[in-house]
Structures are given as C-alpha cells and as structure tokens.
Amino acid sequence: MGGTAVECQIELLREVAPLLPAGKRITFFGDAEFRAVALQTYCQSQVWPRHVGLKGDLHIQLESGQWLPLIDLPIRPRSGPVYCQNFRYTAKHAFGPVNILARWSRKEHWPRFWATDLSADRDAWRRGRKRFWIEPTFRDWKSGGFDLEGSRLIDHRALHGLVSGMAITTLWMVHVGLVLSTYSRRPFVDVLHKRDYSLFRLGRDYLRRADVMGWPVLIDVAVHQPAPHRWPGSANHLSWPQAGAVGLLLLYKKQRQNPRMPTSLITESWHRAASWPALNCIT
C-alpha cells in the first residue's frame, strides 16, 4: 500500500513479536523498502535472521576498505545467483557484516540484490525465494483483486472491518483455487501457456464464471477438514461461516461498483448470504 517509514515498520514488528510462537526460528524477509539500518538493528536484537532486498545504488564496503555501489559488482547479465561474503553497507552507518546475494535474470534489465546475516550460499538463495510466496497476495488485494486502495479508507476502524471481510473471503477463494489445481480444473479459468495466476485468482475467476454459467460452487471450508475426494457435482449446503464468506463475496462485488462504499454493508452482506438461491445457502 505504498512506502512506509522505518519507525512504522519497527512499531509493527514490536506488536507482532509477542504473537510469534516460542521455540521456533523466525526469519525476517523483506524487499528493499525494509533495508533501513535501524530496522536491521532491531531484528538483530531479536535474534531474527534477515533476508532483505537492496537497491543497486546502495554503497557497500569491500574488505579492502573501498566503497562502491552494488551495481558496480562484477555480475554477468542473465547469470545464475552470485554469492558475496563479508560486506558493510551505507557509508554513514557501515552496518554489517552482511553477505550479499545477487542475480541478473533473463527477464530483468538490471540485477537484483539481497543482504543476509547468514552465509550467502545456495541454501540462503532457496530460503530467500520463499519470500515470493507472499507477492501474489499484494496483487490479489490490490489491482488484481479487491482493489483495496480504491476504497480510500483512512479510518482504521472501517479499514479493519473491510480487511477482516477480505481475509475470510481470501481464505475461501484460495481454497477453491487449490481444489481447482488439485483436480485438474485450472483450464476452466487459466491458460496453459501462461500459468501465473495465484490460487486466489483461480478461485475468484472460477466463482465469477460459475455465477454466470450455473456451474457447481465448492464451499466446504472448515478447519482441519481435508479436501473432498471428488469434484462436487452440485452446489453444497453452507454452514453459517461459509454463508458469511458468500456474503463477503457480495460485499466484494459491491465495493468494485462503488469504491467508497461504507463498510457497514458487511453486515448486510452477511444477512443476504443466507438467501442467495444459487448456492442453496442454509444457516
């Protein structure tokens, strides 16, 4: 949702820290927005291994003492990952030591850089790739899905209500997308030569098309409940939480039509869900 100040980032981490499970290794992943030295120092105090993006114009210090921008490192275009050890970055703070991972992929005009306090090697590269798992969520909640920015909400209470509804609806759509992938139903909404849809996008597009085509709608979200053994032949009955998810889909449709829609309509959508005949809703 745009850039954030380092003070806001640290405040958020302080709120999250007590909620993290005890006895588990916590690794901090972030893009270049989270490269600030103050934030890295906070993660260091929490004993969290870090893997953050760096900009190419950031200056690093070599073992010889020379300072140069990352972009001047000898990295070949379209090469595999490059691992560099023992650097410090920013002439003002000389923060480090950190290790650098770099890659210049075929689809990029410039190389990308990451810093980690762990050894820069193949294992670090594989760990860092996990960060991309959250990337589709940004698109799903923004231009490629709910268009949250279009709501222009600034009141945190109203925003909390809207995000809560989006979270439940996201869970449902991801579930539908997962079932589509598991049971080879992706061609219903995806194309074979470009498999870049997230599970959310698969579920969303299927539900939209199902509403028009009269296809069966899979709604069997439950905690610790395994996926069904076969694709559903007809619309399923809904429990009240599932009906709520359907109601939030109605909310989503309304929000797309009117981005400044008041979030009080969440309540209306929940009540309307139980009477949506296309899904045989029951409460």
SEZARO-858878 format. One line per field, with one value per residue (C-alpha): residue number from 1; residue in three letters; chain; x, z negated, y. Coordinates in Angstrom, 3 decimals. Each point is the difference from the previous one (the first is absolute). Layout:
BEGIN
n	(NUM_...)
res	(ALA_...)
chain	(A_...)
px	(X_...)
pz	(Z_...)
py	(Y_...)
end
This chain:
BEGIN
n	(1_2_3_4_5_6_7_8_9_10_11_12_13_14_15_16_17_18_19_20_21_22_23_24_25_26_27_28_29_30_31_32_33_34_35_36_37_38_39_40_41_42_43_44_45_46_47_48_49_50_51_52_53_54_55_56_57_58_59_60_61_62_63_64_65_66_67_68_69_70_71_72_73_74_75_76_77_78_79_80_81_82_83_84_85_86_87_88_89_90_91_92_93_94_95_96_97_98_99_100_101_102_103_104_105_106_107_108_109_110_111_112_113_114_115_116_117_118_119_120_121_122_123_124_125_126_127_128_129_130_131_132_133_134_135_136_137_138_139_140_141_142_143_144_145_146_147_148_149_150_151_152_153_154_155_156_157_158_159_160_161_162_163_164_165_166_167_168_169_170_171_172_173_174_175_176_177_178_179_180_181_182_183_184_185_186_187_188_189_190_191_192_193_194_195_196_197_198_199_200_201_202_203_204_205_206_207_208_209_210_211_212_213_214_215_216_217_218_219_220_221_222_223_224_225_226_227_228_229_230_231_232_233_234_235_236_237_238_239_240_241_242_243_244_245_246_247_248_249_250_251_252_253_254_255_256_257_258_259_260_261_262_263_264_265_266_267_268_269_270_271_272_273_274_275_276_277_278_279_280_281_282_283)
res	(MET_GLY_GLY_THR_ALA_VAL_GLU_CYS_GLN_ILE_GLU_LEU_LEU_ARG_GLU_VAL_ALA_PRO_LEU_LEU_PRO_ALA_GLY_LYS_ARG_ILE_THR_PHE_PHE_GLY_ASP_ALA_GLU_PHE_ARG_ALA_VAL_ALA_LEU_GLN_THR_TYR_CYS_GLN_SER_GLN_VAL_TRP_PRO_ARG_HIS_VAL_GLY_LEU_LYS_GLY_ASP_LEU_HIS_ILE_GLN_LEU_GLU_SER_GLY_GLN_TRP_LEU_PRO_LEU_ILE_ASP_LEU_PRO_ILE_ARG_PRO_ARG_SER_GLY_PRO_VAL_TYR_CYS_GLN_ASN_PHE_ARG_TYR_THR_ALA_LYS_HIS_ALA_PHE_GLY_PRO_VAL_ASN_ILE_LEU_ALA_ARG_TRP_SER_ARG_LYS_GLU_HIS_TRP_PRO_ARG_PHE_TRP_ALA_THR_ASP_LEU_SER_ALA_ASP_ARG_ASP_ALA_TRP_ARG_ARG_GLY_ARG_LYS_ARG_PHE_TRP_ILE_GLU_PRO_THR_PHE_ARG_ASP_TRP_LYS_SER_GLY_GLY_PHE_ASP_LEU_GLU_GLY_SER_ARG_LEU_ILE_ASP_HIS_ARG_ALA_LEU_HIS_GLY_LEU_VAL_SER_GLY_MET_ALA_ILE_THR_THR_LEU_TRP_MET_VAL_HIS_VAL_GLY_LEU_VAL_LEU_SER_THR_TYR_SER_ARG_ARG_PRO_PHE_VAL_ASP_VAL_LEU_HIS_LYS_ARG_ASP_TYR_SER_LEU_PHE_ARG_LEU_GLY_ARG_ASP_TYR_LEU_ARG_ARG_ALA_ASP_VAL_MET_GLY_TRP_PRO_VAL_LEU_ILE_ASP_VAL_ALA_VAL_HIS_GLN_PRO_ALA_PRO_HIS_ARG_TRP_PRO_GLY_SER_ALA_ASN_HIS_LEU_SER_TRP_PRO_GLN_ALA_GLY_ALA_VAL_GLY_LEU_LEU_LEU_LEU_TYR_LYS_LYS_GLN_ARG_GLN_ASN_PRO_ARG_MET_PRO_THR_SER_LEU_ILE_THR_GLU_SER_TRP_HIS_ARG_ALA_ALA_SER_TRP_PRO_ALA_LEU_ASN_CYS_ILE_THR)
chain	(A_A_A_A_A_A_A_A_A_A_A_A_A_A_A_A_A_A_A_A_A_A_A_A_A_A_A_A_A_A_A_A_A_A_A_A_A_A_A_A_A_A_A_A_A_A_A_A_A_A_A_A_A_A_A_A_A_A_A_A_A_A_A_A_A_A_A_A_A_A_A_A_A_A_A_A_A_A_A_A_A_A_A_A_A_A_A_A_A_A_A_A_A_A_A_A_A_A_A_A_A_A_A_A_A_A_A_A_A_A_A_A_A_A_A_A_A_A_A_A_A_A_A_A_A_A_A_A_A_A_A_A_A_A_A_A_A_A_A_A_A_A_A_A_A_A_A_A_A_A_A_A_A_A_A_A_A_A_A_A_A_A_A_A_A_A_A_A_A_A_A_A_A_A_A_A_A_A_A_A_A_A_A_A_A_A_A_A_A_A_A_A_A_A_A_A_A_A_A_A_A_A_A_A_A_A_A_A_A_A_A_A_A_A_A_A_A_A_A_A_A_A_A_A_A_A_A_A_A_A_A_A_A_A_A_A_A_A_A_A_A_A_A_A_A_A_A_A_A_A_A_A_A_A_A_A_A_A_A_A_A_A_A_A_A_A_A_A_A_A_A_A_A_A_A_A_A_A_A_A_A_A_A)
px	(0.000_2.907_3.179_0.203_2.401_2.482_-1.638_-3.309_1.710_1.688_-3.225_-1.805_2.697_-0.203_-3.720_0.530_2.952_-2.028_-2.334_2.749_0.261_2.625_2.813_-0.257_2.595_-1.334_1.460_-0.710_-0.609_-0.533_0.570_2.144_-2.581_1.124_3.755_0.345_2.846_-2.233_-2.356_2.877_1.356_-3.380_-0.159_3.534_-1.068_-2.813_2.455_-1.968_1.990_-0.634_-0.390_-0.803_0.211_2.498_0.005_2.742_1.157_0.652_3.693_1.803_3.478_2.375_2.526_2.639_-1.883_-1.206_-3.594_-1.963_-3.660_-1.413_-0.685_3.785_0.541_1.202_-3.285_-0.589_-3.380_-2.342_2.278_-0.859_0.067_3.211_1.066_2.246_1.116_0.937_-1.131_-1.231_-2.537_-0.705_3.014_-1.893_-0.561_2.429_-2.523_1.096_1.509_-2.614_0.161_-1.341_-2.007_-0.448_-1.633_-0.554_-2.885_-1.035_-3.129_1.713_1.890_2.068_1.256_-1.736_1.774_-0.781_1.829_0.006_1.804_0.262_2.488_-0.716_-0.309_-2.445_-1.956_-0.405_-1.194_-2.620_-1.194_-0.235_-2.185_-2.683_-0.605_-1.617_-2.775_-1.575_0.400_-3.250_-1.912_0.900_-1.442_-3.047_-0.884_0.844_-0.350_-0.473_-2.772_-1.729_1.509_0.360_1.685_-3.105_-2.020_2.072_-0.815_2.068_-1.958_1.802_-3.232_-1.747_3.131_0.216_-3.551_0.638_3.309_-1.611_-2.614_2.636_2.054_-2.895_-0.880_3.645_0.088_-3.014_1.272_3.436_-1.747_-1.984_3.157_1.854_-2.741_0.039_3.734_-0.240_-2.742_1.318_-2.723_2.360_-0.844_-3.467_1.524_3.712_2.023_2.715_2.673_-0.150_-0.368_0.415_-3.328_0.078_-2.322_-2.089_-0.324_-0.953_-2.692_-1.306_-0.241_-1.655_-2.618_-0.752_-0.394_-1.998_-2.472_-0.594_0.173_-1.870_2.986_0.234_1.617_2.293_-0.530_1.199_2.531_0.566_2.928_2.000_-2.413_1.704_-0.873_-2.815_0.931_-1.868_-1.102_-3.480_-2.889_-2.339_0.036_0.750_-1.985_1.599_0.590_-0.272_3.727_-0.074_-3.125_1.909_2.714_-2.585_-1.344_3.441_0.209_-3.118_1.777_2.938_-2.284_-1.570_3.351_1.157_-3.066_0.430_3.534_-1.152_-2.605_-0.446_1.170_-3.311_-1.162_2.044_-2.847_-2.584_2.025_0.213_-3.788_-0.601_2.306_-2.484_-2.612_2.196_-1.972_2.776_1.940_-2.763_1.248_-1.220_0.917)
pz	(0.000_0.714_-1.901_-3.784_-2.380_-1.982_-3.255_1.147_1.006_-3.367_-1.860_1.968_-0.755_-3.709_0.091_1.902_-2.024_-3.065_2.316_1.592_-1.157_-2.624_0.817_3.783_2.243_1.320_3.219_1.169_3.757_1.706_3.200_0.333_-1.872_-3.185_0.405_-2.569_-2.436_-3.002_1.008_0.519_-3.427_-1.567_1.703_-1.197_-3.593_0.409_1.362_3.243_3.062_2.777_3.769_1.469_3.407_0.832_2.679_2.592_-0.930_-3.625_-0.861_-1.565_-1.460_1.288_-2.174_1.464_-1.501_3.370_0.317_3.202_1.060_0.229_3.686_0.593_-1.248_2.816_0.738_3.468_1.673_-0.019_-2.342_-2.928_-3.646_-1.204_-3.627_-1.688_-3.619_-2.661_1.001_-1.760_1.455_-0.130_-0.583_-2.808_-2.130_1.407_-1.118_0.088_0.620_2.456_2.908_3.455_2.452_3.527_3.185_3.466_1.452_3.631_-0.548_-1.792_1.393_-3.175_-2.652_-3.351_-3.356_-3.446_-3.350_-2.651_-3.280_0.774_2.398_3.602_1.734_1.789_-3.184_-0.634_3.565_-0.407_-3.274_1.615_2.798_-2.579_-0.341_3.431_-1.411_-1.491_3.189_1.682_-3.103_0.670_3.509_-1.211_-2.548_2.268_3.768_0.792_-2.486_-2.705_1.008_-3.667_0.838_1.955_-3.234_-1.144_-3.599_-2.583_-3.146_-1.517_-1.443_3.362_1.648_-2.624_0.780_3.721_-0.297_-2.320_2.644_2.706_-2.077_-0.370_3.665_0.952_-2.017_1.890_3.435_-0.671_-1.042_3.245_1.986_-1.758_0.852_3.626_0.137_-1.843_2.238_3.343_0.400_0.642_3.754_-1.023_-0.791_0.924_3.189_0.356_1.503_-2.812_-3.443_-2.098_-1.853_-3.770_-1.763_-1.009_3.620_1.117_-2.671_0.694_3.744_-0.415_-2.385_2.352_2.937_-2.046_-0.919_3.711_1.360_-2.788_-0.862_-3.377_-2.700_-2.485_-3.476_-2.684_-1.913_-3.488_-2.378_0.221_2.574_2.924_3.593_1.496_1.908_3.110_1.768_-1.167_2.300_-1.417_-2.269_-3.610_-3.020_-2.136_-3.689_-1.392_0.330_3.609_0.661_-1.438_2.568_2.765_-1.478_0.079_3.681_0.446_-1.945_2.379_3.014_-1.554_-0.837_3.587_1.112_-2.665_-1.431_-2.692_-1.274_-3.815_-1.776_-1.874_3.073_-1.276_-2.424_2.783_2.152_-2.787_-0.370_3.751_0.393_-1.520_2.638_3.087_1.882_2.436_-2.810_-2.073_-3.055_-3.375_-3.454)
py	(0.000_2.329_0.760_0.015_1.733_-2.043_1.165_-1.483_-3.234_-0.424_0.830_-2.692_-2.572_0.831_-0.746_-3.243_-1.315_-1.176_-1.945_-2.087_-3.635_-0.712_-2.399_0.530_1.556_3.304_1.398_3.534_0.345_3.330_1.913_3.108_2.077_-1.776_0.474_2.831_-0.510_0.782_-2.810_-2.438_0.932_-0.747_-3.412_-0.640_0.731_-2.557_-2.595_-0.266_-1.039_2.502_-0.102_3.416_1.611_2.733_2.673_0.026_3.517_-0.979_0.279_-2.938_-0.272_-2.639_-1.785_2.342_2.963_1.314_1.163_-0.569_-0.351_-3.494_0.446_0.132_-3.544_-2.294_-1.783_-1.387_0.571_-2.978_-1.912_-2.233_1.112_1.658_-0.283_2.581_-0.077_2.528_3.490_3.114_2.376_3.751_2.223_1.748_-3.117_-2.572_-2.606_-3.601_-2.321_-1.218_-2.396_0.815_-2.081_1.284_-1.190_1.423_-1.967_-0.232_2.056_2.889_2.983_0.337_-2.417_-0.408_-0.027_-1.379_0.165_-2.700_-0.490_-3.715_-1.477_0.984_-3.340_-2.253_-0.690_3.737_0.438_-2.706_1.527_3.413_-1.290_-0.744_3.714_0.009_-2.159_3.138_2.052_-1.144_1.097_3.626_-0.232_-1.939_2.649_2.912_0.457_-3.705_-0.675_2.029_3.361_0.920_3.290_1.003_0.083_3.012_-0.821_1.857_-0.860_-2.987_-1.457_-0.011_-1.371_-2.755_-1.111_-0.049_-1.868_-2.564_-0.724_-0.178_-2.438_-2.442_0.287_-0.513_-3.213_-1.313_0.999_-1.513_-3.214_-0.079_0.751_-2.810_-2.481_1.176_-0.711_-3.313_-1.398_1.322_2.626_2.927_0.078_1.223_3.410_-0.143_-0.415_-2.626_2.243_2.580_-1.555_3.140_0.118_-0.262_-2.440_3.007_1.112_-3.504_-0.209_3.490_-0.491_-3.395_1.378_2.866_-2.350_-2.504_2.749_0.660_-3.553_-1.749_-2.196_-1.745_2.067_-1.685_1.411_-2.368_2.047_-1.367_-0.061_-3.261_-1.411_-1.786_0.799_-2.078_-3.148_1.068_3.122_1.087_-0.829_2.637_3.001_-0.817_1.119_2.656_0.324_3.511_0.831_-1.167_2.031_2.916_-0.561_0.106_3.204_1.487_-0.871_2.128_2.713_-0.333_0.450_3.078_1.514_-0.392_1.949_2.673_0.286_2.435_-2.420_0.196_-3.123_-0.260_-1.916_-2.941_-0.705_0.211_-2.390_-2.556_0.007_-0.151_-2.980_-2.425_0.872_-0.354_-2.689_-0.862_-1.630_-1.645_1.831_-1.157_1.297)
end
